[in-house]
Amino acid sequence: MSDPTTKILTLVFFLVLVSQGYSECSLSDLHVTQHPTGIEINQNPEFLVIISNNCPCAQKNVKLECLNFQTVEPIDPSILSVSGDVCIVKGGQPIASGDVSVTFKYAWPHTFPLNPISSDSVC
């Protein structure tokens, strides 16, 4: 039989391992939604993009697929910067859990798929 101290330490160690496994974020925790604003910019419909993080941990270095992304409306590069077919969100700064303050607008004849392709968990 093991003494109570060993049992308690074993239980604590197990709980730490389990909790760390649940705190890792995945790309499915990042949600990108787009909605038309009803406004036209240079005869192009404007779209509002909202990026939210549903993971309990913050996520940094968030990158989106931005294949052929274009806009006639300027976007603040501290919010979204385009590098080839990859968009970097907030200059790589963390997006907090439940944070929906990452928004931007763009104007083009159609929407672009802005799918998350990578991020790092900050727990």
C-alpha positions as CSV (number, residue, x, y, z in Angstrom):
1,M,0.0,0.0,0.0
2,S,1.3,3.5,-0.8
3,D,1.2,6.2,1.7
4,P,-1.4,9.1,1.4
5,T,1.3,11.6,0.3
6,T,2.2,9.5,-2.7
7,K,-1.4,9.1,-3.7
8,I,-2.0,12.8,-3.5
9,L,1.1,13.6,-5.5
10,T,0.1,11.1,-8.1
11,L,-3.4,12.6,-8.4
12,V,-2.0,16.2,-8.7
13,F,0.5,15.1,-11.4
14,F,-2.4,13.4,-13.3
15,L,-4.6,16.4,-13.1
16,V,-1.8,18.7,-14.3
17,L,-1.2,16.5,-17.3
18,V,-5.0,16.3,-18.1
19,S,-5.5,20.1,-17.8
20,Q,-2.5,20.8,-20.1
21,G,-4.0,18.6,-22.7
22,Y,-7.2,20.5,-22.7
23,S,-5.6,23.9,-22.9
24,E,-4.0,23.4,-26.3
25,C,-5.7,25.3,-29.1
26,S,-6.4,24.1,-32.6
27,L,-7.2,25.9,-35.8
28,S,-10.9,24.9,-35.4
29,D,-10.9,27.3,-32.3
30,L,-10.4,30.2,-34.7
31,H,-13.5,31.4,-36.4
32,V,-13.5,33.8,-39.3
33,T,-16.9,35.2,-40.4
34,Q,-17.7,37.6,-43.2
35,H,-20.8,39.7,-43.7
36,P,-21.7,42.2,-46.3
37,T,-22.1,45.7,-44.8
38,G,-24.5,47.0,-47.4
39,I,-22.0,49.7,-48.4
40,E,-20.2,50.0,-51.7
41,I,-16.7,51.3,-52.1
42,N,-15.7,52.2,-55.7
43,Q,-18.7,50.1,-56.9
44,N,-17.5,47.1,-54.9
45,P,-19.5,45.6,-52.0
46,E,-17.9,46.0,-48.6
47,F,-17.4,43.0,-46.3
48,L,-16.9,43.0,-42.5
49,V,-14.6,40.2,-41.3
50,I,-14.7,39.1,-37.7
51,I,-12.0,36.8,-36.3
52,S,-12.7,35.2,-32.9
53,N,-10.8,32.8,-30.7
54,N,-12.9,30.2,-28.9
55,C,-10.0,28.5,-27.2
56,P,-9.5,29.0,-23.4
57,C,-5.9,30.1,-24.3
58,A,-4.8,33.0,-26.4
59,Q,-3.5,32.3,-29.9
60,K,-0.6,34.3,-31.5
61,N,1.0,34.3,-34.9
62,V,-2.4,33.7,-36.4
63,K,-2.1,33.3,-40.2
64,L,-4.9,33.0,-42.7
65,E,-5.0,31.7,-46.2
66,C,-5.5,34.7,-48.4
67,L,-5.2,33.3,-51.9
68,N,-5.3,36.2,-54.4
69,F,-6.7,38.5,-51.7
70,Q,-7.4,42.0,-53.0
71,T,-9.3,45.1,-51.8
72,V,-10.0,48.6,-53.0
73,E,-10.4,49.7,-49.3
74,P,-7.2,50.1,-47.3
75,I,-6.7,47.8,-44.3
76,D,-4.7,48.8,-41.3
77,P,-1.5,46.6,-41.5
78,S,-1.5,46.3,-37.7
79,I,-4.8,44.4,-38.1
80,L,-4.1,42.4,-41.2
81,S,-1.0,42.3,-43.4
82,V,-0.9,40.4,-46.7
83,S,2.3,38.5,-47.6
84,G,1.8,36.6,-50.8
85,D,-1.1,34.2,-50.2
86,V,-0.8,34.4,-46.4
87,C,-2.4,37.1,-44.2
88,I,-0.9,37.8,-40.7
89,V,-3.5,38.8,-38.1
90,K,-2.5,41.6,-35.6
91,G,1.1,41.5,-36.6
92,G,1.4,38.1,-34.8
93,Q,0.2,39.5,-31.5
94,P,-2.1,37.3,-29.4
95,I,-5.8,37.0,-29.9
96,A,-7.3,36.5,-26.4
97,S,-9.9,33.9,-25.6
98,G,-13.3,35.1,-26.6
99,D,-11.8,38.2,-28.2
100,V,-13.9,39.4,-31.1
101,S,-12.2,42.7,-31.4
102,V,-10.2,41.6,-34.4
103,T,-12.3,43.1,-37.2
104,F,-11.6,44.7,-40.5
105,K,-13.4,45.6,-43.7
106,Y,-12.5,45.0,-47.3
107,A,-14.2,45.8,-50.6
108,W,-14.1,43.6,-53.7
109,P,-16.7,42.1,-56.1
110,H,-16.7,38.8,-54.1
111,T,-15.6,37.4,-50.7
112,F,-12.3,35.6,-50.3
113,P,-11.9,32.4,-48.3
114,L,-9.9,33.5,-45.2
115,N,-9.2,30.1,-43.6
116,P,-6.9,29.8,-40.6
117,I,-3.7,27.9,-41.6
118,S,-1.5,28.3,-38.5
119,S,-1.3,29.7,-34.9
120,D,0.6,29.2,-31.7
121,S,-1.2,28.6,-28.3
122,V,-0.3,30.9,-25.4
123,C,-1.3,29.2,-22.2
